[in-house]
């Protein structure tokens, strides 16, 4: 397999190259989106291992530049497993997403899976990627006012989750949840949790048979 490694940290690229070389051919490296596009065009790899947080537009900028027939398969790589990082990369065209805590054997499996044209995610990531892409299309005029994190809070709030449970599920503090809830209410011009639940239900964000779990 021919692989290009894109990451803005030289030492990280060197480490990945060392781990992959006994198994595959690393045909190029890049540290910025512009470098990546040029190297990929020249090397014509089978798979691009693409860092999410690059300067000058991030991994999404590379994916957008590669869009079209003949583009290589892309496996996104990041220190982050937050939905606001994962979902935009998948929407832009990455077939898989792994974090930098991955071990070499799992990375080899991920690369082979993506090279074959199949998606690869860890179980935790797969859950909210599936959720993000299976949800009904919503009116953009309302939901686009919310940040990705505010949409996550809205999703849990509409199901009746208490602030402490939302905080635990999202890995943030109770105070941060309160701030996000306040922003959601203000942006959607709502005044209570009950109104949030009704608003979400009428737009298909919550099915009628879902249980509320405070």
N, C-alpha and C positions, 0 to 999 in steps of 0.2 A: 504494500500500500504506500502511495506517495502522499506525504503529509506536509503542510505548511503550518508553522506555529506562529501565532500572532499574540504578542503580549508586550507591554511597555517596560517590563523589567528584564534586563539582559540575563541576570543570574537565573531567573525562573525559566527563561527560554532554554538556557544551557542545561538546566536540570532535566527539563522535559525531553530535550534532544538526547541526553545521555540515557534516559530510561527507555525511549522509543527506538533508538538506533539498532539495538540487537534484534528487533522484531520487524521494523518497517524502515522505509527510506524517508528521512526528513529532507525535503527538497528546497526548503526556504524558510526564512524567518522575517518577521517585521515587528515594528514597535509602534506604528501609527496607522490610522486608516489609509492614508495615501500610500505609504510604503506597502501595506498589505495588498491593496488593489493591484499595484504594479508587480509585486512578487507573484501573486496568484496568477495574473495574466501570463507571466513568463514561464512559471514552473508547471502550471496546469496540474495541480494536485488532485488526488481523489477525495481527500478530506482536509478541511481547514479547522484547526483547533484554535478557536477565537475567543480572546479575552473580552469580557463585557465592558469593563471600565477602562477604555482607551482614551487618550486625549483627542480633541478635535472631532467629537461626535460619537465616540464610543463604538462598540461592536455593531450597533444598529446601523451606523454610517457605512460600515464595510458591507453588511448584508444588503443594504439598499443599492450600493454600487454594483454588487454582484448579481442582482436580480435579473433573471432572464434565462433563456435556454443555454445549456452548457455550463451553468454555474456549478462549482463543486459542492459537495455535501458539507455542511457546517455543524460542528459540535461546539456549543458555547461553553465557556469555562469562566468561573468567577469565585471570589471569596464569598459572595453573597448568594443566599438562597431565598431572598425576599421576592414576593410576587411582582413588585414593581420593577424588578430587574429581569426576572425570568420571562414574564409574559410578552413584553415588547420584543425580546430577542426571537421568541418563537413566532410571533406575528410577522416579524421581518424576514423570516425564512430559515432560521436555525432548526435542524431536525432533532437536536438533543441539547441537554444542558446538564453539566456536572459541576461540582464545587472543587476547589483546590485542595480539599482534604482527601480527595479520591486516591486510592492506591493504584499502583501500576497495573495490576491484573484487571481491576475493574475498568481502568481507562482503556486498556486494550479491547475489552469487551464492548465498551461504549463506542469506540472508533469503528470496530468491525460492524456493529449494529447500524450505525449511521451510514457507513460506506455502502451497506446493502440497501439503503433507502428506507430504513425503519427508524422510528423515534426511540430515543433512549433518555430516561429520567430516573432518578432515584425515587423510591416509593413516596417520600414526602413531597417531592416536587411534582410528581405525576398527579397527585390528588388535586392540587389547585390549578394545574394546567388544564386538566380535564374539565374542572369546574368552569374555568375561564372561557373555554371554547365550546362548552355545551350549553351555556346560558343563552336564553333568548336574546336577540338583538334588541337593545333598548334605545329609546329616543335620545339622540346625542345631546340635544339642547339642555337636558336636565343632568344627566350623569357626567357629562364632560366638565361640569362646574366643580366636580369633586376630584381630589387627588386620588392616586391608586390606594393609598393607605386609608383615606376617608371612605372609599368604596368598600374596602375590606371591613371596616368598622360598621358601616351601614348594613352589610350582608349579615353580620353576626347580631347586630342590634335588632334587626327586623325579625330574627328568630327568637327573640326574647332573652338572649344571653345577658347576664349581669355584667357590670363593668369589670369586675375582678376576673370573670371567666374570659371575657374578650381580651383583657390584658395578658392572661396566661397563654391563650391560644396564639396571640400575635407576638408575644415576647416583648411587650412594652409595659410601661407603668400604668397604674390606675389613673393617675393625673393626666397622662398623655391621652388615654382613652377619653377622658372627660373633655379634653380640648378638642379632639377629633369629633366627638358627638356634637359639641357646640357648633363646630364649623358645618357639620352636616345639616343640623337644624336650621342654621342661618342661611346657608346656600339654597336649601330646598324650601325655605320659608315655611317650616313646620315648627310646632311648639312642644311636642311630647313624643315619647316612645311609641305610644299608641298610634299617633299619626304617621310615624315612620313605618310601622308595621303595615298599616293600611296602604300607604303610598307604595311600598315595595310589593305588596300582594297584588295590587291593581296593575302593576307593570310587569308581572311575571317573575319577579325576583325571588318570591317565596311561594311555593305551591301550597294549596289549601290544606293538604294533609300533612304538612311538616309540623313536627311537635315543637312547641316553645320550651326551651330548657333554661330557666333562670340560673 
